[in-house]
Amino acid sequence: MGQPKSGSTAIYEMLLQHPQVFVPDRKEPRFFAQELFDRDPPRPGGTPKSLEEYRTWFSDAGKDQRVGDISPWYLWSPTSAARIAEARPDAQIIITLRDPASLLRSLHLQLVQLYVESETDFRTAIELEPSRRRGENIPRHTFWPAMLTYSDHVRYVEQLQRYADHFPPEQMKILIYDDFRADNTATLTEVLRFLGVDERFELELREANPTVEVRSRRMHELVHAISVGHGPLSRGAKGVVKAVTPGRWRRQALYSAKRKWVFTEPEPPDPVFVDELRERYRGEVAALGDYLGRDMLTLWGYGERG
């Protein structure tokens, strides 16, 4: 479903409430994005590496429930569309899209938060892309170096065409993040109608996965070192923490520590650089508008069509 930082987590949280829909309580199986297999970070429950493992994520689904996999990286992945079609040619595909400049700003903050990106300055991170394509300036501990070629995340027409090559139009629903932000209820009703489930069921609307900025890079790295046990001191600290606290409490404690000492509300991006990004991706946005039959240039603030 869609892209990271484009509303998929909020939709996931709301679909969890619907009795006719089953989504795993662990978000993002990522099974069909095989590019992430080799260096996928450790996480509770792991990442399924076989179809049999993947199916266990849905073993609690009722026989009459619609089953969903909400993994935003599937749109970015060059291989996911074909792999999904091979496993389930009848799959219904929901894709969310967001203005490239806005998406890349939020994505950069998220990758810093996830320890994929070490460069905290947005402009610098974007400008490092050519060298990173050559395998240079890759953060030492990053587990997804391919994510750092930022422009690959906003090749919208190419990404949509990969799915259109495998699925008919009636099995695809393309959502625009701005529409979802403007009217959560209308967009969610559209999703439920597309899935063929009761759209009258009242769901609690939720704000999920807010964008945050790293307040202290040193504190961020320290919390990460303790959580994964890098180095003898951090491994010792992690061992003590594990010995005295249950796993769920450890995760909650680390999350609380991050929210209090590591993260803060993000500063507004440099408007000059945002304008530069909009000029850089104007052609992509215009092509997307032609593809969708909608004036995306005006919607996303790129000006009227020339």
C-alpha atoms as a printed R data frame, in Angstrom:
    type eleno elety resid chain resno       x       y       z
1   ATOM     1    CA   MET     A     1   0.000   0.000   0.000
2   ATOM     2    CA   GLY     A     2   1.356   3.328  -1.126
3   ATOM     3    CA   GLN     A     3   4.447   5.042   0.186
4   ATOM     4    CA   PRO     A     4   5.875   5.614   3.651
5   ATOM     5    CA   LYS     A     5   4.662   8.815   5.340
6   ATOM     6    CA   SER     A     6   1.575   8.952   3.118
7   ATOM     7    CA   GLY     A     7  -1.216   7.865   5.457
8   ATOM     8    CA   SER     A     8  -0.833   4.089   5.266
9   ATOM     9    CA   THR     A     9  -0.312   3.704   9.029
10  ATOM    10    CA   ALA     A    10  -3.452   5.709   9.807
11  ATOM    11    CA   ILE     A    11  -5.454   3.597   7.356
12  ATOM    12    CA   TYR     A    12  -3.946   0.453   8.882
13  ATOM    13    CA   GLU     A    13  -4.949   1.562  12.396
14  ATOM    14    CA   MET     A    14  -8.505   2.179  11.242
15  ATOM    15    CA   LEU     A    15  -8.823  -1.077   9.279
16  ATOM    16    CA   LEU     A    16  -7.743  -2.968  12.409
17  ATOM    17    CA   GLN     A    17 -11.095  -1.995  13.868
18  ATOM    18    CA   HIS     A    18 -13.258  -3.361  11.042
19  ATOM    19    CA   PRO     A    19 -14.729  -6.828  11.753
20  ATOM    20    CA   GLN     A    20 -14.726  -7.796   8.074
21  ATOM    21    CA   VAL     A    21 -11.039  -6.981   7.575
22  ATOM    22    CA   PHE     A    22  -7.991  -8.760   8.957
23  ATOM    23    CA   VAL     A    23  -4.591  -7.089   9.002
24  ATOM    24    CA   PRO     A    24  -1.790  -8.506  11.171
25  ATOM    25    CA   ASP     A    25  -1.100  -6.763  14.472
26  ATOM    26    CA   ARG     A    26   2.488  -6.494  13.221
27  ATOM    27    CA   LYS     A    27   2.481  -3.921  10.431
28  ATOM    28    CA   GLU     A    28   4.534  -4.312   7.243
29  ATOM    29    CA   PRO     A    29   5.403  -7.951   6.509
30  ATOM    30    CA   ARG     A    30   7.504  -6.664   3.526
31  ATOM    31    CA   PHE     A    31   7.535 -10.206   2.167
32  ATOM    32    CA   PHE     A    32   7.137  -9.215  -1.483
33  ATOM    33    CA   ALA     A    33   9.930  -6.587  -1.373
34  ATOM    34    CA   GLN     A    34  12.771  -9.030  -1.773
35  ATOM    35    CA   GLU     A    35  15.308  -6.175  -2.003
36  ATOM    36    CA   LEU     A    36  14.958  -5.782   1.769
37  ATOM    37    CA   PHE     A    37  15.628  -9.425   2.683
38  ATOM    38    CA   ASP     A    38  19.404  -9.402   2.941
39  ATOM    39    CA   ARG     A    39  19.708  -6.532   5.390
40  ATOM    40    CA   ASP     A    40  16.284  -6.239   6.964
41  ATOM    41    CA   PRO     A    41  16.731  -5.048  10.565
42  ATOM    42    CA   PRO     A    42  15.782  -7.311  13.490
43  ATOM    43    CA   ARG     A    43  12.291  -6.720  14.820
44  ATOM    44    CA   PRO     A    44   9.700  -8.585  16.918
45  ATOM    45    CA   GLY     A    45   8.427 -11.558  14.923
46  ATOM    46    CA   GLY     A    46  11.078 -11.126  12.245
47  ATOM    47    CA   THR     A    47  10.404 -10.759   8.535
48  ATOM    48    CA   PRO     A    48   8.887 -13.728   6.685
49  ATOM    49    CA   LYS     A    49  11.324 -15.188   4.169
50  ATOM    50    CA   SER     A    50   9.103 -17.934   2.722
51  ATOM    51    CA   LEU     A    51   5.490 -18.095   1.608
52  ATOM    52    CA   GLU     A    52   4.784 -20.496   4.463
53  ATOM    53    CA   GLU     A    53   6.188 -18.024   7.021
54  ATOM    54    CA   TYR     A    54   4.263 -15.210   5.381
55  ATOM    55    CA   ARG     A    55   0.979 -17.079   5.669
56  ATOM    56    CA   THR     A    56   1.443 -17.464   9.429
57  ATOM    57    CA   TRP     A    57   1.010 -13.694   9.742
58  ATOM    58    CA   PHE     A    58  -2.599 -14.203   8.648
59  ATOM    59    CA   SER     A    59  -3.370 -17.489  10.414
60  ATOM    60    CA   ASP     A    60  -5.860 -15.815  12.788
61  ATOM    61    CA   ALA     A    61  -7.991 -14.399   9.972
62  ATOM    62    CA   GLY     A    62 -11.604 -15.538   9.802
63  ATOM    63    CA   LYS     A    63 -12.750 -17.361   6.694
64  ATOM    64    CA   ASP     A    64 -15.059 -14.481   5.730
65  ATOM    65    CA   GLN     A    65 -12.594 -11.671   6.410
66  ATOM    66    CA   ARG     A    66 -10.709  -9.714   3.780
67  ATOM    67    CA   VAL     A    67  -6.983 -10.080   4.446
68  ATOM    68    CA   GLY     A    68  -4.600  -7.169   3.994
69  ATOM    69    CA   ASP     A    69  -0.839  -6.623   3.868
70  ATOM    70    CA   ILE     A    70   0.042  -2.961   4.441
71  ATOM    71    CA   SER     A    71   3.693  -2.621   3.478
72  ATOM    72    CA   PRO     A    72   4.481   0.840   2.067
73  ATOM    73    CA   TRP     A    73   7.812  -0.246   0.552
74  ATOM    74    CA   TYR     A    74   5.982  -2.330  -2.085
75  ATOM    75    CA   LEU     A    75   5.520   0.731  -4.289
76  ATOM    76    CA   TRP     A    76   9.238   1.559  -4.194
77  ATOM    77    CA   SER     A    77  10.298  -2.061  -4.791
78  ATOM    78    CA   PRO     A    78  10.943  -2.899  -8.471
79  ATOM    79    CA   THR     A    79   9.991  -6.553  -7.892
80  ATOM    80    CA   SER     A    80   6.959  -6.455  -5.591
81  ATOM    81    CA   ALA     A    81   4.245  -6.028  -8.224
82  ATOM    82    CA   ALA     A    82   5.304  -9.148 -10.141
83  ATOM    83    CA   ARG     A    83   5.728 -11.200  -6.969
84  ATOM    84    CA   ILE     A    84   2.310 -10.199  -5.629
85  ATOM    85    CA   ALA     A    85   0.702 -11.037  -8.968
86  ATOM    86    CA   GLU     A    86   2.375 -14.431  -8.992
87  ATOM    87    CA   ALA     A    87   1.081 -15.255  -5.512
88  ATOM    88    CA   ARG     A    88  -2.365 -13.611  -5.796
89  ATOM    89    CA   PRO     A    89  -3.375 -12.423  -9.257
90  ATOM    90    CA   ASP     A    90  -6.761 -11.471  -7.772
91  ATOM    91    CA   ALA     A    91  -5.185  -9.123  -5.181
92  ATOM    92    CA   GLN     A    92  -6.651  -5.670  -4.768
93  ATOM    93    CA   ILE     A    93  -3.951  -3.002  -4.760
94  ATOM    94    CA   ILE     A    94  -4.296   0.255  -2.808
95  ATOM    95    CA   ILE     A    95  -1.675   2.921  -3.469
96  ATOM    96    CA   THR     A    96  -1.302   6.301  -1.761
97  ATOM    97    CA   LEU     A    97   0.706   9.112  -3.354
98  ATOM    98    CA   ARG     A    98   2.053  12.340  -1.881
99  ATOM    99    CA   ASP     A    99   3.656  15.487  -3.299
100 ATOM   100    CA   PRO     A   100   7.315  14.577  -3.981
101 ATOM   101    CA   ALA     A   101   8.821  17.528  -2.107
102 ATOM   102    CA   SER     A   102   6.666  16.894   0.955
103 ATOM   103    CA   LEU     A   103   7.161  13.135   0.763
104 ATOM   104    CA   LEU     A   104  10.949  13.367   0.556
105 ATOM   105    CA   ARG     A   105  11.121  15.733   3.526
106 ATOM   106    CA   SER     A   106   9.092  13.335   5.708
107 ATOM   107    CA   LEU     A   107  10.910  10.297   4.331
108 ATOM   108    CA   HIS     A   108  14.289  11.821   5.168
109 ATOM   109    CA   LEU     A   109  13.180  12.438   8.770
110 ATOM   110    CA   GLN     A   110  11.880   8.880   9.017
111 ATOM   111    CA   LEU     A   111  15.092   7.353   7.651
112 ATOM   112    CA   VAL     A   112  17.091   9.358  10.189
113 ATOM   113    CA   GLN     A   113  14.734   8.093  12.894
114 ATOM   114    CA   LEU     A   114  15.199   4.492  11.666
115 ATOM   115    CA   TYR     A   115  19.024   4.773  11.617
116 ATOM   116    CA   VAL     A   116  19.073   4.273   7.839
117 ATOM   117    CA   GLU     A   117  20.192   7.861   7.231
118 ATOM   118    CA   SER     A   118  22.953   9.558   9.231
119 ATOM   119    CA   GLU     A   119  22.919  12.941   7.469
120 ATOM   120    CA   THR     A   120  20.423  15.063   9.399
121 ATOM   121    CA   ASP     A   121  20.465  18.022   7.002
122 ATOM   122    CA   PHE     A   122  17.764  17.477   4.386
123 ATOM   123    CA   ARG     A   123  19.435  19.369   1.532
124 ATOM   124    CA   THR     A   124  22.777  17.641   2.110
125 ATOM   125    CA   ALA     A   125  21.127  14.199   2.218
126 ATOM   126    CA   ILE     A   126  19.399  14.813  -1.118
127 ATOM   127    CA   GLU     A   127  22.585  16.155  -2.710
128 ATOM   128    CA   LEU     A   128  24.500  13.033  -1.633
129 ATOM   129    CA   GLU     A   129  22.364  10.854  -3.910
130 ATOM   130    CA   PRO     A   130  24.763  10.732  -6.924
131 ATOM   131    CA   SER     A   131  27.688   9.610  -4.776
132 ATOM   132    CA   ARG     A   132  25.549   7.108  -2.929
133 ATOM   133    CA   ARG     A   133  24.533   5.538  -6.220
134 ATOM   134    CA   ARG     A   134  28.229   4.869  -6.656
135 ATOM   135    CA   GLY     A   135  28.384   3.231  -3.227
136 ATOM   136    CA   GLU     A   136  30.041   6.206  -1.548
137 ATOM   137    CA   ASN     A   137  28.998   8.132   1.593
138 ATOM   138    CA   ILE     A   138  26.860   5.241   2.848
139 ATOM   139    CA   PRO     A   139  26.310   5.395   6.618
140 ATOM   140    CA   ARG     A   140  28.291   2.692   8.364
141 ATOM   141    CA   HIS     A   141  25.408   0.982  10.142
142 ATOM   142    CA   THR     A   142  22.619   1.497   7.585
143 ATOM   143    CA   PHE     A   143  20.707  -1.651   6.727
144 ATOM   144    CA   TRP     A   144  18.864  -0.263   3.650
145 ATOM   145    CA   PRO     A   145  21.409   1.727   1.593
146 ATOM   146    CA   ALA     A   146  19.164   1.615  -1.491
147 ATOM   147    CA   MET     A   147  16.628   3.777   0.373
148 ATOM   148    CA   LEU     A   148  19.095   6.671   0.276
149 ATOM   149    CA   THR     A   149  18.650   7.227  -3.462
150 ATOM   150    CA   TYR     A   150  15.737   9.499  -2.722
151 ATOM   151    CA   SER     A   151  14.540  10.204  -6.256
152 ATOM   152    CA   ASP     A   152  13.721   6.501  -6.721
153 ATOM   153    CA   HIS     A   153  10.875   6.952  -4.230
154 ATOM   154    CA   VAL     A   154   9.025   9.471  -6.411
155 ATOM   155    CA   ARG     A   155   9.106   7.871  -9.866
156 ATOM   156    CA   TYR     A   156   5.337   7.664  -9.699
157 ATOM   157    CA   VAL     A   157   4.356   6.807 -13.272
158 ATOM   158    CA   GLU     A   158   7.031   4.113 -13.494
159 ATOM   159    CA   GLN     A   159   5.878   2.659 -10.162
160 ATOM   160    CA   LEU     A   160   2.197   2.712 -11.091
161 ATOM   161    CA   GLN     A   161   2.913   1.141 -14.459
162 ATOM   162    CA   ARG     A   162   4.638  -1.806 -12.788
163 ATOM   163    CA   TYR     A   163   1.334  -2.611 -11.084
164 ATOM   164    CA   ALA     A   164  -0.775  -1.803 -14.153
165 ATOM   165    CA   ASP     A   165   1.310  -4.383 -16.058
166 ATOM   166    CA   HIS     A   166   0.057  -7.104 -13.701
167 ATOM   167    CA   PHE     A   167  -3.351  -5.975 -12.417
168 ATOM   168    CA   PRO     A   168  -6.445  -4.677 -14.252
169 ATOM   169    CA   PRO     A   169  -7.729  -1.186 -13.382
170 ATOM   170    CA   GLU     A   170 -10.666  -2.523 -11.364
171 ATOM   171    CA   GLN     A   171  -8.206  -4.165  -8.936
172 ATOM   172    CA   MET     A   172  -6.301  -0.943  -8.287
173 ATOM   173    CA   LYS     A   173  -7.269   2.017  -6.108
174 ATOM   174    CA   ILE     A   174  -5.003   5.073  -6.209
175 ATOM   175    CA   LEU     A   175  -5.421   7.515  -3.339
176 ATOM   176    CA   ILE     A   176  -3.961  10.994  -2.956
177 ATOM   177    CA   TYR     A   177  -2.601  11.865   0.464
178 ATOM   178    CA   ASP     A   178  -4.073  15.394   0.309
179 ATOM   179    CA   ASP     A   179  -7.581  13.960  -0.165
180 ATOM   180    CA   PHE     A   180  -7.105  11.732   2.869
181 ATOM   181    CA   ARG     A   181  -5.872  14.644   4.997
182 ATOM   182    CA   ALA     A   182  -8.749  16.825   3.863
183 ATOM   183    CA   ASP     A   183 -11.464  14.233   4.552
184 ATOM   184    CA   ASN     A   184 -10.468  11.070   6.416
185 ATOM   185    CA   THR     A   185 -14.004   9.717   6.446
186 ATOM   186    CA   ALA     A   186 -14.594  10.069   2.709
187 ATOM   187    CA   THR     A   187 -11.286   8.406   1.840
188 ATOM   188    CA   LEU     A   188 -11.817   5.572   4.287
189 ATOM   189    CA   THR     A   189 -15.323   5.006   2.929
190 ATOM   190    CA   GLU     A   190 -13.803   4.839  -0.559
191 ATOM   191    CA   VAL     A   191 -11.343   2.192   0.663
192 ATOM   192    CA   LEU     A   192 -14.062   0.106   2.327
193 ATOM   193    CA   ARG     A   193 -16.238   0.295  -0.774
194 ATOM   194    CA   PHE     A   194 -13.310  -0.799  -2.932
195 ATOM   195    CA   LEU     A   195 -12.692  -3.767  -0.610
196 ATOM   196    CA   GLY     A   196 -16.359  -4.757  -0.732
197 ATOM   197    CA   VAL     A   197 -16.936  -4.578   3.030
198 ATOM   198    CA   ASP     A   198 -19.539  -2.719   5.060
199 ATOM   199    CA   GLU     A   199 -18.761   0.950   4.607
200 ATOM   200    CA   ARG     A   200 -21.333   1.930   7.249
201 ATOM   201    CA   PHE     A   201 -19.281   0.459  10.087
202 ATOM   202    CA   GLU     A   202 -18.104   3.365  12.230
203 ATOM   203    CA   LEU     A   203 -14.337   3.483  12.660
204 ATOM   204    CA   GLU     A   204 -12.457   5.709  15.056
205 ATOM   205    CA   LEU     A   205 -10.378   8.134  13.023
206 ATOM   206    CA   ARG     A   206  -6.762   8.195  14.160
207 ATOM   207    CA   GLU     A   207  -3.584  10.174  13.627
208 ATOM   208    CA   ALA     A   208  -0.713   7.691  13.377
209 ATOM   209    CA   ASN     A   209   3.036   7.680  12.746
210 ATOM   210    CA   PRO     A   210   3.588  11.451  13.147
211 ATOM   211    CA   THR     A   211   6.662  12.967  11.549
212 ATOM   212    CA   VAL     A   212   9.347  13.808  14.105
213 ATOM   213    CA   GLU     A   213  12.848  15.231  14.006
214 ATOM   214    CA   VAL     A   214  15.893  13.965  15.882
215 ATOM   215    CA   ARG     A   215  16.621  16.447  18.671
216 ATOM   216    CA   SER     A   216  19.959  14.936  19.704
217 ATOM   217    CA   ARG     A   217  21.966  12.784  17.316
218 ATOM   218    CA   ARG     A   218  24.237  11.544  20.126
219 ATOM   219    CA   MET     A   219  21.283  10.532  22.302
220 ATOM   220    CA   HIS     A   220  19.647   8.905  19.277
221 ATOM   221    CA   GLU     A   221  22.761   6.820  18.619
222 ATOM   222    CA   LEU     A   222  23.072   5.912  22.314
223 ATOM   223    CA   VAL     A   223  19.500   4.642  22.555
224 ATOM   224    CA   HIS     A   224  20.007   2.677  19.345
225 ATOM   225    CA   ALA     A   225  23.266   1.173  20.627
226 ATOM   226    CA   ILE     A   226  21.562   0.020  23.814
227 ATOM   227    CA   SER     A   227  18.557  -1.357  21.919
228 ATOM   228    CA   VAL     A   228  20.697  -3.460  19.533
229 ATOM   229    CA   GLY     A   229  23.696  -4.058  21.802
230 ATOM   230    CA   HIS     A   230  26.531  -2.499  19.760
231 ATOM   231    CA   GLY     A   231  29.859  -2.518  21.609
232 ATOM   232    CA   PRO     A   232  30.798  -4.129  24.942
233 ATOM   233    CA   LEU     A   233  29.370  -1.362  27.136
234 ATOM   234    CA   SER     A   234  26.059  -1.181  25.323
235 ATOM   235    CA   ARG     A   235  25.830  -4.986  25.205
236 ATOM   236    CA   GLY     A   236  26.364  -5.035  28.948
237 ATOM   237    CA   ALA     A   237  23.739  -2.346  29.492
238 ATOM   238    CA   LYS     A   238  21.313  -4.165  27.237
239 ATOM   239    CA   GLY     A   239  21.948  -7.402  29.134
240 ATOM   240    CA   VAL     A   240  21.111  -5.727  32.436
241 ATOM   241    CA   VAL     A   241  17.980  -4.120  31.000
242 ATOM   242    CA   LYS     A   242  16.832  -7.443  29.516
243 ATOM   243    CA   ALA     A   243  17.410  -9.197  32.814
244 ATOM   244    CA   VAL     A   244  15.196  -6.879  34.833
245 ATOM   245    CA   THR     A   245  12.418  -5.878  32.424
246 ATOM   246    CA   PRO     A   246  10.001  -7.836  30.219
247 ATOM   247    CA   GLY     A   247  10.251  -7.322  26.454
248 ATOM   248    CA   ARG     A   248   7.073  -5.281  26.086
249 ATOM   249    CA   TRP     A   249   8.133  -2.940  28.905
250 ATOM   250    CA   ARG     A   250  11.588  -2.540  27.334
251 ATOM   251    CA   ARG     A   251  10.077  -1.458  24.047
252 ATOM   252    CA   GLN     A   252   7.733   0.962  25.793
253 ATOM   253    CA   ALA     A   253  10.591   2.381  27.876
254 ATOM   254    CA   LEU     A   254  12.777   2.914  24.804
255 ATOM   255    CA   TYR     A   255   9.891   4.532  22.923
256 ATOM   256    CA   SER     A   256   9.157   6.849  25.872
257 ATOM   257    CA   ALA     A   257  12.834   7.773  26.145
258 ATOM   258    CA   LYS     A   258  12.994   8.608  22.471
259 ATOM   259    CA   ARG     A   259   9.855  10.721  22.579
260 ATOM   260    CA   LYS     A   260  11.106  12.646  25.616
261 ATOM   261    CA   TRP     A   261  14.826  13.115  24.922
262 ATOM   262    CA   VAL     A   262  15.555  12.184  21.321
263 ATOM   263    CA   PHE     A   263  12.723  13.467  19.124
264 ATOM   264    CA   THR     A   264  11.022  16.816  18.753
265 ATOM   265    CA   GLU     A   265   8.563  18.497  16.418
266 ATOM   266    CA   PRO     A   266  10.304  19.051  13.060
267 ATOM   267    CA   GLU     A   267  11.314  22.505  11.965
268 ATOM   268    CA   PRO     A   268   9.718  23.719   8.718
269 ATOM   269    CA   PRO     A   269  11.864  22.807   5.692
270 ATOM   270    CA   ASP     A   270  13.836  25.484   3.880
271 ATOM   271    CA   PRO     A   271  11.261  27.014   1.482
272 ATOM   272    CA   VAL     A   272  13.953  27.799  -1.077
273 ATOM   273    CA   PHE     A   273  15.027  24.152  -1.206
274 ATOM   274    CA   VAL     A   274  11.397  22.998  -1.349
275 ATOM   275    CA   ASP     A   275  10.923  25.213  -4.424
276 ATOM   276    CA   GLU     A   276  14.080  23.689  -5.935
277 ATOM   277    CA   LEU     A   277  12.703  20.196  -5.380
278 ATOM   278    CA   ARG     A   278   9.384  21.143  -6.939
279 ATOM   279    CA   GLU     A   279  11.173  22.415 -10.008
280 ATOM   280    CA   ARG     A   280  13.243  19.212 -10.112
281 ATOM   281    CA   TYR     A   281  10.171  16.967  -9.977
282 ATOM   282    CA   ARG     A   282   7.768  19.124 -11.981
283 ATOM   283    CA   GLY     A   283   8.009  16.790 -14.970
284 ATOM   284    CA   GLU     A   284   7.225  13.740 -12.837
285 ATOM   285    CA   VAL     A   285   4.196  15.456 -11.314
286 ATOM   286    CA   ALA     A   286   2.938  16.580 -14.729
287 ATOM   287    CA   ALA     A   287   3.315  13.031 -16.059
288 ATOM   288    CA   LEU     A   288   1.422  11.691 -13.052
289 ATOM   289    CA   GLY     A   289  -1.381  14.164 -13.739
290 ATOM   290    CA   ASP     A   290  -1.615  12.937 -17.331
291 ATOM   291    CA   TYR     A   291  -1.605   9.333 -16.095
292 ATOM   292    CA   LEU     A   292  -4.398   9.943 -13.581
293 ATOM   293    CA   GLY     A   293  -6.345  12.483 -15.603
294 ATOM   294    CA   ARG     A   294  -6.049  15.018 -12.787
295 ATOM   295    CA   ASP     A   295  -4.216  18.337 -12.469
296 ATOM   296    CA   MET     A   296  -1.609  17.294  -9.912
297 ATOM   297    CA   LEU     A   297   0.567  20.355 -10.600
298 ATOM   298    CA   THR     A   298  -2.084  22.679  -9.190
299 ATOM   299    CA   LEU     A   299  -3.104  20.334  -6.381
300 ATOM   300    CA   TRP     A   300   0.484  20.055  -5.135
301 ATOM   301    CA   GLY     A   301   1.341  23.725  -5.596
302 ATOM   302    CA   TYR     A   302   3.496  23.479  -8.702
303 ATOM   303    CA   GLY     A   303   1.474  26.115 -10.543
304 ATOM   304    CA   GLU     A   304  -0.907  25.890 -13.457
305 ATOM   305    CA   ARG     A   305  -0.146  23.699 -16.441
306 ATOM   306    CA   GLY     A   306   2.096  25.375 -18.974
